[in-house]
Amino acid sequence: MEEDANVGNEMVSIEAVDTTANNLGETTGLNTELDQIWATICTGLRRDLGAQIFGQWIKPIKLAQFEATIGELQLVVPSEFAANWIRDRYADRLTLAWKSHFPDVRSLTFSAKAGAARIAKVKQVELSGQNSSENISKFRLDLDARMTFDQFIAGNSNVLALNAAQRVAAPEKPLFCPLYLQSSTGQGKTHLMHAIGHAYRIEFPGARIIYMSAERFMIEFVTAMRRNEAMEFKASLREADLLMIDDIQFIVGKNSTQEEFLHTVDALISQGKRVVVAADRPPQALDGVDQRLLSRLSMGLVADIQSAGLELRRDILKHRLAGMPHQKVSDDVVEFLARTISRNLRELEGGLNKLLAYAQLTGRDITRELAEEQLSDILSACRRRITIDEIQRTVCEYYRLERNEMSSKRRARAVARPRQVAMYLAKVMTPRSYPEIGRKFGGRDHSTVIHAVKLVEQLRGEDSEMDNDVRMLLRQLES
């Protein structure tokens, strides 16, 4: 079956072919040149798309054959699903990139490699340097070379997660399994998972390692079931020595996927293998997840990465700039960025990268004025004002209360305590005075608000559950 899609005036076709070619056909005489062009294109795409998307969809593409007479470049991908996905989302970009670097290419053809393993992220391949006669296969592992333990900056907010990740990658068997990394977006979960993969591969060169997102896990599982390859998929996963699944919150509500993931985790733990998962919330907050799976996820170590404080944000910027001594950025600018871009570390580094790139391309000095000018979109988002109404709505959703309870006279603990938490957050996160806050909570006196704030501060130091509730609410509101 063939499915065509127009790309400008060009035609990109998707078809299954009986070829297992991984490299350009020898008859073209252009192997080296086209390989070099493809490497250049990949470098740009990796930068534009990000390491995770590039690793999932672009990196598996192989050059197959170039038909010079018609200007058609044939590319091979691991599966028909991947071919359709790439065609729908990246064909235009790929076609333009090839035409820019090699005008003789007039069209691209994506072909699913017949007979190849359909599971891109868990496909077994020989690592370079491995004696093929030993017949030891390895799982392909797409890791970002920049995300190592050496490049992870430690602070009070992430030291537990960092130490736990290092233990998972160490030769000694860790005391816990699985390791559950929990944090809001952009605080370093993915960095730690990549770092575990790098370090574990160094310690155990022959180990089988799998890293994928939960979304990818679902896609591959469903695809395998449709092709009657579920047993192959399960076997591939359960042969792993280290399994890492990112963004596990995205499997909620998918019963069959949860069931398979549960059995995989059970199998690996029973064999003494290592499992790492990451999510943006604790296991107990994963709505729609089977209780048996929640139990497995909670039985190891849940390592919370808290929002980075000012000192850590400052250290990260300084570390990044230390690797670029030719870039002149004053301490005043570093301090401004660290204080202003506070939502997540990914946004912080992205803002710095944008500023550095602009300065390089225009020749302008990096000043605070330039930072305010070029990063206005990021800065305005970070400066978003949180309202008391928003705080009340978020607290009610978290504690499952009706909104009118924030202003009611009820003193039952199940109502009064969330109301006190909301008052505390209103004082911490808004510039409103005690009397103003009291008026938003049913006209209460300012002394009632002062009492609530002091009480919640005290409880946070004495009650870990209360402290966790407040941290979760702070994250939700800040994000």
C-alpha positions in Angstrom: 0.0 0.0 0.0 1.3 3.5 -0.8 0.3 6.8 0.7 1.5 10.1 -0.8 1.7 13.5 0.7 2.5 16.7 -1.2 5.5 18.8 0.1 5.4 22.0 -1.9 5.7 20.8 -5.5 7.5 17.6 -4.3 6.1 14.2 -3.5 7.0 12.3 -0.3 5.8 8.7 -0.5 5.4 6.2 2.3 5.7 2.6 1.4 6.8 -0.7 2.8 9.7 -2.2 0.8 11.6 -5.4 0.9 14.9 -3.8 1.7 17.2 -3.9 4.8 19.6 -1.3 3.6 21.1 0.8 6.3 23.6 2.7 4.2 23.6 4.5 0.9 23.8 2.2 -2.1 27.4 1.7 -3.3 26.6 2.5 -7.0 26.0 6.2 -6.4 29.5 7.1 -5.5 28.2 9.8 -3.2 28.3 7.8 0.1 30.7 10.0 2.0 29.3 13.3 0.7 25.7 12.5 1.5 26.6 11.0 4.9 28.4 14.2 5.8 25.4 16.3 4.6 23.0 14.1 6.6 25.2 14.6 9.7 25.1 18.4 9.2 21.3 18.3 8.8 21.0 16.1 12.0 23.0 18.6 14.0 20.6 21.4 13.1 17.5 19.3 13.7 18.7 18.1 17.1 19.2 21.7 18.1 15.8 22.8 16.8 13.7 19.9 17.9 15.4 19.0 21.2 17.3 15.8 22.1 14.2 13.8 23.0 12.2 14.4 19.9 15.3 14.1 17.7 16.3 10.8 19.3 12.8 9.3 18.9 12.1 10.3 15.3 15.0 11.7 13.4 18.0 9.7 14.6 16.6 6.3 13.6 16.4 7.5 9.9 19.0 5.8 7.7 20.1 6.7 4.2 19.1 4.0 1.8 19.6 4.9 -1.9 19.8 8.0 -4.1 18.3 7.9 -7.6 20.3 10.6 -9.3 18.3 10.5 -12.5 15.1 11.6 -10.8 16.6 13.3 -7.8 14.9 10.9 -5.3 16.6 10.2 -2.0 15.3 7.1 -0.2 15.3 7.1 3.6 14.7 4.0 5.7 12.8 4.2 9.1 12.1 1.4 11.6 8.4 1.1 11.1 5.4 2.2 9.0 4.1 4.0 12.0 7.4 6.0 12.2 7.2 6.7 8.5 3.7 8.1 8.7 4.6 10.2 11.8 7.8 11.6 10.2 5.9 12.4 6.9 3.1 14.2 8.7 5.3 16.3 11.0 8.8 16.6 9.5 8.7 15.9 5.8 8.6 19.6 4.8 11.5 20.4 7.1 13.6 17.5 5.9 12.9 18.2 2.2 13.9 21.8 2.6 17.1 20.9 4.5 18.2 18.5 1.8 17.5 20.9 -1.0 19.5 23.6 0.8 22.5 21.4 1.2 22.3 19.2 -1.9 20.1 20.7 -4.7 20.2 17.4 -6.7 17.7 16.0 -4.1 14.3 16.9 -5.4 12.1 14.5 -3.3 12.3 12.1 -0.4 10.9 8.7 0.0 10.4 7.2 3.5 10.3 3.3 3.6 9.6 1.0 6.5 12.4 -1.5 6.8 10.9 -4.9 6.1 11.8 -7.6 8.6 13.4 -5.2 11.0 12.4 -4.9 14.7 9.5 -2.5 14.8 10.3 -1.1 18.3 12.7 1.8 17.7 13.6 2.5 21.3 14.2 -1.1 22.3 15.7 -2.4 19.1 18.7 -4.6 19.7 22.0 -3.7 18.0 25.6 -4.4 18.3 27.6 -1.7 20.1 30.8 -0.7 18.3 33.8 -2.6 19.5 31.8 -5.7 20.6 32.9 -9.0 19.2 30.0 -10.1 17.1 31.0 -13.8 17.5 30.0 -13.4 21.2 26.4 -12.8 20.0 25.7 -10.3 22.8 23.2 -7.8 21.6 22.7 -4.4 23.2 19.7 -2.1 23.3 20.1 1.2 21.4 20.3 4.0 23.9 19.7 7.6 22.7 21.2 9.8 25.5 22.0 13.5 25.5 25.8 13.7 25.8 25.4 17.0 27.8 23.2 15.4 30.5 25.8 13.7 32.8 26.3 13.8 36.5 29.3 16.2 36.0 27.0 18.7 34.4 24.2 18.4 37.0 24.5 21.3 39.5 23.6 20.2 43.0 21.7 22.3 45.5 19.5 21.8 48.6 16.5 21.3 46.4 17.8 18.3 44.4 20.6 16.7 46.4 18.5 13.7 47.5 17.5 12.9 43.9 21.1 13.3 42.7 22.5 11.0 45.4 19.8 8.4 44.7 20.4 8.6 41.0 24.2 8.0 41.5 23.4 5.0 43.7 21.3 3.5 40.9 24.2 3.8 38.5 26.9 2.5 40.9 28.3 -1.0 40.7 26.8 -1.9 44.1 23.2 -3.0 44.1 21.0 -0.1 45.3 19.0 -0.5 48.5 15.8 0.6 46.7 13.9 -0.2 43.6 12.3 1.4 41.8 13.7 5.0 42.0 10.8 7.4 41.5 12.0 10.9 40.5 9.3 13.6 41.2 9.4 17.3 40.2 7.5 19.9 38.2 8.6 20.6 34.7 12.1 21.7 34.0 13.7 20.9 37.4 16.1 18.1 36.2 14.3 14.8 36.2 15.2 14.0 32.6 18.8 15.2 33.1 19.2 12.7 36.0 17.8 9.8 33.9 20.2 10.5 31.1 23.1 10.8 33.6 22.1 7.4 35.1 22.2 5.9 31.6 25.7 7.4 30.9 27.2 6.3 34.2 25.6 2.8 34.2 26.9 2.2 30.7 30.4 3.1 31.8 30.2 0.8 34.9 28.6 -2.1 32.9 29.6 -1.8 29.2 27.7 -5.0 28.4 24.4 -4.0 30.1 21.1 -3.7 28.3 19.6 -0.3 29.0 16.3 1.1 27.9 15.2 4.8 28.2 12.0 6.0 26.8 9.1 8.3 27.6 5.8 6.9 28.8 4.2 8.2 25.6 6.7 6.2 23.5 6.1 3.1 25.7 2.3 3.4 24.9 2.9 3.9 21.2 5.3 0.9 20.9 3.0 -1.3 23.0 -0.1 -0.6 21.0 1.8 -0.9 17.7 3.2 -4.3 18.8 -0.3 -5.5 19.8 -1.7 -4.5 16.4 1.0 -6.4 14.6 0.8 -9.5 16.9 4.2 -8.8 18.2 3.3 -8.2 21.8 5.4 -11.1 23.0 8.5 -9.7 21.2 7.8 -6.3 22.8 7.5 -7.8 26.3 10.6 -9.9 25.9 12.6 -6.9 24.8 11.6 -4.9 27.8 12.2 -7.7 30.3 15.7 -8.4 29.1 16.7 -4.9 30.3 19.3 -4.5 33.1 18.2 -0.9 33.5 14.7 0.4 32.5 14.0 4.1 32.7 10.5 5.5 31.8 10.0 9.3 31.8 6.8 11.2 32.4 5.0 8.2 33.8 1.9 10.4 34.5 0.9 10.0 30.9 -0.1 6.3 31.3 -3.0 7.3 33.5 -6.3 5.8 32.3 -4.6 3.3 29.9 -5.5 0.0 31.5 -3.8 -2.4 29.2 -0.6 -0.3 29.1 -0.6 0.0 32.9 -1.1 -3.8 33.2 1.9 -4.4 30.9 4.1 -1.9 32.7 3.2 -3.4 36.0 4.2 -6.9 34.9 7.4 -5.5 33.4 8.4 -3.7 36.6 7.5 -6.9 38.7 9.6 -9.0 36.4 12.6 -6.7 36.5 12.5 -6.2 40.3 12.2 -10.0 40.9 15.4 -10.5 38.7 17.3 -7.8 40.7 17.3 -5.4 37.8 17.1 -1.6 38.1 14.1 0.5 37.4 13.8 4.3 37.3 10.6 6.3 36.6 9.9 10.0 36.6 6.7 12.0 36.9 5.5 15.5 37.7 3.7 14.4 40.8 4.0 11.8 43.6 2.6 8.3 43.1 -0.4 8.9 45.3 -1.4 11.9 43.1 -1.5 9.8 39.9 -5.2 9.7 39.3 -6.6 6.8 37.3 -3.6 4.5 38.0 -4.2 0.9 39.2 -3.5 0.5 42.9 -1.2 -2.4 42.3 1.0 -0.2 40.1 0.9 2.7 42.6 2.1 0.2 45.2 5.1 -0.9 43.1 6.0 2.7 42.3 5.9 3.6 46.0 7.8 0.6 47.3 11.2 2.0 46.4 12.5 5.5 46.9 10.4 8.6 46.0 13.0 11.4 45.5 11.4 14.8 45.3 13.2 17.5 43.3 12.0 20.8 44.7 11.8 24.1 42.8 15.3 25.5 42.5 16.1 28.4 44.8 17.9 31.6 43.9 21.3 30.3 44.9 21.0 27.2 42.7 19.7 29.2 39.8 22.7 31.5 40.2 25.1 28.6 40.3 23.6 27.0 37.2 24.1 30.2 35.2 27.7 30.6 36.4 28.5 27.0 35.6 27.1 27.4 32.1 29.1 30.6 31.5 32.3 29.0 32.9 32.4 26.8 29.9 32.3 29.8 27.6 35.1 32.1 28.8 34.8 34.2 25.6 31.3 35.3 26.5 31.2 38.4 28.7 28.2 38.4 31.0 28.3 40.7 34.0 27.4 39.5 37.5 24.6 42.1 37.4 23.0 40.3 34.4 23.5 36.9 36.0 21.8 38.1 39.1 18.9 39.6 37.2 18.3 36.4 35.3 18.5 34.2 38.4 16.1 36.4 40.3 13.6 36.9 37.5 13.4 33.6 35.6 12.3 31.4 38.5 9.6 29.0 37.2 12.0 26.3 36.0 15.6 25.6 35.1 14.9 24.7 31.5 13.4 28.1 31.0 16.4 29.7 32.8 18.9 28.1 30.5 16.8 28.7 27.5 16.7 32.4 28.3 20.5 32.5 28.7 21.0 30.7 25.4 18.7 33.1 23.6 20.6 36.1 25.0 24.0 34.6 24.1 22.9 33.8 20.6 21.4 37.3 20.0 24.6 39.0 21.3 26.8 36.8 19.0 24.7 37.5 15.9 24.4 41.2 16.4 27.6 42.0 18.1 25.8 43.8 21.0 27.1 43.7 24.5 25.1 41.6 27.0 23.6 44.1 29.4 20.6 44.1 31.7 18.8 46.4 29.2 19.4 43.8 26.4 18.2 41.0 28.6 14.9 42.9 29.4 14.5 43.7 25.7 15.1 40.2 24.3 13.6 38.1 27.0 10.4 40.1 27.5 8.2 37.1 26.7 9.9 34.9 29.3 10.1 37.7 31.9 6.5 38.7 31.6 5.4 35.1 32.0 7.6 34.7 35.1 6.2 38.0 36.5 2.6 36.8 36.2 0.6 37.9 39.2 -1.2 35.2 41.1 -4.5 36.3 42.5 -6.3 35.3 45.7 -9.2 33.9 43.6 -6.7 31.7 41.7 -5.3 30.5 45.1 -8.7 29.7 46.5 -9.7 27.8 43.3 -6.5 25.7 43.3 -6.8 24.9 47.0 -10.4 23.9 46.7 -9.6 21.6 43.8 -6.7 20.1 45.7 -8.7 19.4 48.9 -11.9 18.7 46.9 -14.0 21.4 48.5 -16.7 23.6 47.2 -15.5 27.1 46.4 -17.9 28.8 48.8 -16.2 27.0 51.7 -13.4 29.6 51.5 -15.9 32.3 52.7 -18.2 30.1 54.9 -18.3 30.2 58.7 -17.8 26.4 59.0 -15.1 25.5 61.5 -14.9 21.8 60.8 -11.2 20.8 60.5 -11.7 19.4 57.0 -12.8 22.9 55.9 -10.9 25.2 58.3 -7.4 23.8 57.6 -7.6 24.2 53.7 -8.9 27.7 54.3 -5.9 28.5 56.5 -3.6 27.1 53.9 -5.2 29.3 51.3 -4.7 32.3 53.5 -1.1 31.4 54.0 -0.5 31.1 50.3 -2.3 34.4 49.7 0.2 36.1 52.0 3.2 34.3 50.6 2.3 34.7 46.9 0.5 38.0 46.6 1.3 41.6 47.8 -2.1 41.8 49.6 -2.2 42.9 53.2 -3.7 40.9 56.0 -7.0 43.0 56.0 -7.3 42.6 52.2 -6.8 38.9 52.5 -9.4 38.7 55.3 -12.0 40.4 53.1 -11.5 37.8 50.4 -12.2 35.1 52.9 -15.7 36.1 53.9 -14.8 39.4 55.6 -12.7 37.8 58.3 -10.6 40.0 60.6 -6.9 40.5 59.9 -6.0 38.8 63.2 -7.6 35.6 61.8 -5.4 35.7 58.8 -2.3 36.3 60.9 -3.2 33.3 63.0 -3.7 31.1 59.9 -0.3 32.2 58.5 1.6 31.5 61.7 -0.2 28.2 62.2 0.6 26.8 58.7 4.2 27.9 59.1 4.4 26.0 62.3 2.6 22.9 60.9 5.0 22.8 57.9 7.9 22.3 60.3 6.1 19.7 62.3 3.9 17.8 59.9 5.5 16.4 56.7 2.1 15.8 55.1 1.2 19.4 55.5 4.6 20.5 54.2 4.1 18.3 51.1 0.6 19.7 50.5 1.9 23.3 50.6 4.8 22.4 48.3 2.4 20.8 45.8 0.1 23.8 45.8 3.0 26.2 45.4 4.2 24.2 42.3 0.7 24.2 40.8 0.3 27.9 41.3 3.8 28.8 40.0 3.4 26.7 36.9 
